[in-house]
Amino acid sequence: MGGNGAQTGSLWDYMGEFFAVRPNVGFSTSDVGTDGGVNLSDRLMGADFRLTIPQLSNTQIYAEAFTEACCGVFKVLYGYYSGLYAPIFLSNNLDLRLEYSHFPGVFYRHGVFGNGQTLNRHLFGHHGGPDSDTALFEMRSILSEEWNNKFSFTYETYKGNIYSSLDGTADTTFASTTSAIERRFRFYDTLSYSKSHYTIEANTGLESLNNFNFESSQNRYNFLFGINLTIRP
């Protein structure tokens, strides 16, 4: 509740939102107020599942699914991600993660937020963001007590980044389709060195973009490089 562009209310209004008491708004998938009712919040509903298998070195299978509380014209607006994490893969020095995620275009774009659900001008939540599908393969190798190396391959698709309104109200914001789907293939490697009070990371990667910015045949390559330093007291 609250934030840039959101409706304001009284203390009683905020308490009512927390306890699902919403006069003149009701409890529907559309979240649209009636008779002057003010919609103060974005509501998500979800469920998660996690299975740990001790016989396989505590390998975990996990999943989470959730729905967005706006856009009542869409009966099924759900996002989900699921994956497998093996803390010991083939040897004690390797771990493995496989993950897939899907997010519809309306996620993180509820009309109650003027600029979307943002923090420091960046959408928060899953890194894929709205209208995306992502697949991740990640493997980490423990080289020594101080040295670690993590390699990942990510495949991402984005169907659109244009947001429109079906009837002119903020509560029915949705993502418009575009002529071309943006696809990203990314190889990324992180080499890290850690001591008791600091960690240094060197990141290198290569990214291939197809239909960049949703324009057909606009293809390019990005070379990625970065250095991170973390100091602990």
C-alpha positions as CSV (number, residue, x, y, z in Angstrom):
1,M,0.0,0.0,0.0
2,G,1.0,3.6,-0.5
3,G,4.0,4.8,-2.6
4,N,4.4,7.0,-5.6
5,G,1.1,7.4,-7.5
6,A,-1.0,5.3,-5.1
7,Q,-4.3,6.4,-3.6
8,T,-4.2,7.8,0.0
9,G,-6.5,6.8,2.8
10,S,-7.1,7.1,6.5
11,L,-5.7,4.9,9.2
12,W,-9.0,3.0,9.3
13,D,-8.8,2.5,5.5
14,Y,-5.3,1.0,5.8
15,M,-6.4,-1.3,8.7
16,G,-9.4,-2.4,6.6
17,E,-7.2,-3.3,3.7
18,F,-5.0,-5.4,5.9
19,F,-7.9,-7.3,7.3
20,A,-9.8,-7.5,4.0
21,V,-12.5,-5.1,5.0
22,R,-13.1,-3.0,1.9
23,P,-16.3,-0.9,1.9
24,N,-17.6,-0.1,-1.6
25,V,-14.7,-2.0,-3.2
26,G,-15.6,-5.6,-2.4
27,F,-13.4,-8.7,-2.8
28,S,-13.3,-9.5,-6.5
29,T,-10.6,-10.3,-9.0
30,S,-11.0,-6.9,-10.6
31,D,-10.1,-4.8,-7.5
32,V,-12.2,-2.0,-9.0
33,G,-14.1,0.2,-6.5
34,T,-17.8,0.9,-6.8
35,D,-19.9,3.8,-5.5
36,G,-16.8,5.9,-4.9
37,G,-14.8,3.2,-3.2
38,V,-11.0,3.6,-3.2
39,N,-8.7,0.8,-4.1
40,L,-5.6,1.2,-1.9
41,S,-3.6,-1.9,-2.5
42,D,-2.6,-4.6,-4.9
43,R,-3.3,-8.1,-3.7
44,L,-1.5,-11.3,-4.7
45,M,-2.5,-14.8,-3.8
46,G,-0.2,-17.7,-4.1
47,A,1.0,-21.1,-2.9
48,D,4.5,-22.6,-2.6
49,F,5.8,-26.1,-2.4
50,R,9.2,-27.5,-1.4
51,L,10.3,-31.1,-1.2
52,T,13.7,-32.1,0.3
53,I,15.1,-35.5,-0.5
54,P,17.6,-36.6,2.2
55,Q,18.6,-39.7,0.3
56,L,19.8,-37.5,-2.6
57,S,22.1,-35.2,-0.5
58,N,19.2,-33.0,0.5
59,T,18.2,-32.2,-3.1
60,Q,15.2,-29.9,-3.2
61,I,12.3,-29.6,-5.7
62,Y,10.4,-26.4,-5.3
63,A,7.6,-24.5,-7.0
64,E,5.5,-21.3,-6.4
65,A,2.4,-20.1,-8.2
66,F,0.5,-16.9,-7.7
67,T,-2.2,-14.7,-9.2
68,E,-2.5,-10.9,-9.7
69,A,-5.6,-9.2,-8.2
70,C,-6.3,-6.8,-11.0
71,C,-7.7,-7.0,-14.5
72,G,-10.9,-8.8,-13.8
73,V,-11.4,-9.2,-17.6
74,F,-8.8,-11.9,-17.5
75,K,-9.9,-15.0,-15.6
76,V,-6.5,-16.6,-15.4
77,L,-3.6,-14.3,-14.8
78,Y,-1.0,-16.3,-13.0
79,G,2.7,-16.5,-12.7
80,Y,4.9,-19.3,-11.5
81,Y,8.4,-20.6,-11.1
82,S,9.7,-24.1,-10.3
83,G,13.1,-25.7,-10.1
84,L,15.5,-28.2,-8.7
85,Y,18.5,-27.5,-6.4
86,A,21.1,-30.2,-5.7
87,P,23.6,-29.0,-3.1
88,I,25.9,-32.0,-4.0
89,F,26.0,-32.9,-7.7
90,L,28.4,-35.6,-8.8
91,S,30.9,-34.6,-6.2
92,N,31.0,-32.7,-2.9
93,N,32.5,-29.7,-4.6
94,L,29.7,-29.1,-7.1
95,D,26.1,-27.9,-6.8
96,L,23.4,-27.5,-9.5
97,R,20.3,-25.4,-10.0
98,L,17.7,-25.8,-12.7
99,E,14.8,-23.3,-12.8
100,Y,12.0,-22.1,-15.1
101,S,9.7,-19.1,-14.6
102,H,6.7,-17.5,-16.3
103,F,5.2,-14.1,-15.5
104,P,2.3,-12.5,-17.4
105,G,2.5,-8.9,-18.6
106,V,0.4,-7.5,-15.8
107,F,2.7,-8.5,-13.0
108,Y,4.4,-5.7,-11.2
109,R,2.2,-3.3,-13.1
110,H,-0.9,-3.0,-11.0
111,G,-2.7,0.3,-11.7
112,V,-2.6,1.3,-8.0
113,F,1.1,2.1,-8.5
114,G,1.8,5.1,-10.7
115,N,5.1,3.8,-11.9
116,G,4.7,0.1,-11.4
117,Q,6.0,-1.7,-8.3
118,T,9.4,0.0,-8.3
119,L,12.3,0.6,-5.9
120,N,14.9,3.2,-7.0
121,R,13.2,3.3,-10.4
122,H,13.6,-0.4,-11.0
123,L,10.8,-3.0,-11.0
124,F,11.2,-5.3,-8.0
125,G,10.4,-8.9,-7.8
126,H,11.6,-11.7,-10.1
127,H,14.5,-10.7,-12.4
128,G,12.5,-11.7,-15.4
129,G,9.9,-9.0,-14.9
130,P,6.5,-8.8,-16.6
131,D,5.6,-10.7,-19.7
132,S,8.6,-13.0,-19.6
133,D,9.6,-16.7,-19.6
134,T,13.1,-17.7,-18.4
135,A,15.0,-20.9,-18.1
136,L,18.2,-21.2,-15.9
137,F,21.0,-23.7,-15.7
138,E,23.5,-22.9,-12.9
139,M,26.5,-24.8,-11.5
140,R,28.8,-23.7,-8.7
141,S,32.2,-25.3,-8.1
142,I,34.1,-25.0,-4.8
143,L,37.7,-24.8,-5.8
144,S,39.2,-24.3,-2.4
145,E,38.3,-22.7,0.9
146,E,38.7,-19.3,-0.6
147,W,37.9,-19.8,-4.3
148,N,34.5,-20.5,-5.9
149,N,33.4,-20.4,-9.5
150,K,29.8,-20.2,-10.7
151,F,28.7,-20.8,-14.3
152,S,25.2,-20.2,-15.6
153,F,23.3,-20.3,-18.9
154,T,20.0,-18.3,-19.1
155,Y,17.4,-18.3,-21.9
156,E,14.8,-15.5,-21.7
157,T,11.9,-14.4,-23.9
158,Y,9.9,-11.1,-23.6
159,K,6.7,-10.6,-25.5
160,G,6.1,-6.9,-25.0
161,N,6.7,-3.9,-22.8
162,I,3.8,-1.7,-23.9
163,Y,1.0,-1.2,-21.4
164,S,-2.4,0.0,-22.3
165,S,-5.9,0.2,-20.7
166,L,-9.0,-1.6,-21.8
167,D,-11.5,1.0,-20.6
168,G,-9.4,4.0,-19.5
169,T,-9.1,3.0,-15.9
170,A,-5.8,2.3,-14.1
171,D,-7.2,-1.0,-12.8
172,T,-7.3,-2.7,-16.2
173,T,-3.7,-2.2,-17.3
174,F,-2.4,-5.0,-19.5
175,A,0.5,-5.7,-21.7
176,S,0.0,-5.3,-25.5
177,T,1.6,-7.8,-27.8
178,T,4.3,-6.7,-30.2
179,S,5.3,-7.8,-33.6
180,A,8.5,-9.6,-32.5
181,I,9.5,-11.5,-29.4
182,E,12.8,-10.5,-27.8
183,R,15.0,-13.4,-27.0
184,R,18.2,-13.4,-24.9
185,F,20.8,-16.2,-24.6
186,R,23.3,-15.5,-21.8
187,F,26.5,-17.3,-20.7
188,Y,27.8,-15.9,-17.4
189,D,30.7,-16.9,-15.2
190,T,31.6,-15.6,-11.7
191,L,34.9,-16.3,-10.0
192,S,35.0,-15.3,-6.4
193,Y,37.7,-15.1,-3.7
194,S,36.5,-14.8,0.0
195,K,38.2,-14.2,3.3
196,S,36.7,-13.5,6.7
197,H,36.1,-9.8,6.1
198,Y,35.8,-9.4,2.3
199,T,34.8,-11.0,-1.0
200,I,36.0,-10.1,-4.4
201,E,34.1,-11.3,-7.5
202,A,35.1,-11.1,-11.2
203,N,32.1,-11.5,-13.6
204,T,32.4,-12.2,-17.3
205,G,29.7,-13.1,-19.8
206,L,28.4,-13.1,-23.4
207,E,24.8,-12.3,-24.3
208,S,23.1,-12.8,-27.7
209,L,20.0,-10.7,-28.3
210,N,17.4,-11.5,-31.1
211,N,14.8,-8.9,-32.0
212,F,16.3,-6.3,-29.6
213,N,13.7,-3.8,-28.3
214,F,11.0,-5.9,-30.0
215,E,12.1,-4.9,-33.5
216,S,12.4,-7.8,-36.0
217,S,15.9,-8.7,-37.1
218,Q,17.6,-6.3,-34.7
219,N,20.2,-8.7,-33.4
220,R,23.3,-7.9,-31.3
221,Y,25.9,-9.3,-28.9
222,N,26.8,-7.9,-25.5
223,F,30.1,-8.6,-23.7
224,L,29.6,-8.4,-20.0
225,F,32.2,-7.7,-17.4
226,G,32.1,-6.5,-13.8
227,I,34.0,-6.5,-10.5
228,N,32.3,-6.6,-7.1
229,L,33.9,-6.0,-3.7
230,T,32.0,-6.8,-0.5
231,I,33.5,-5.8,2.9
232,R,32.1,-7.2,6.1
233,P,32.7,-5.8,9.6
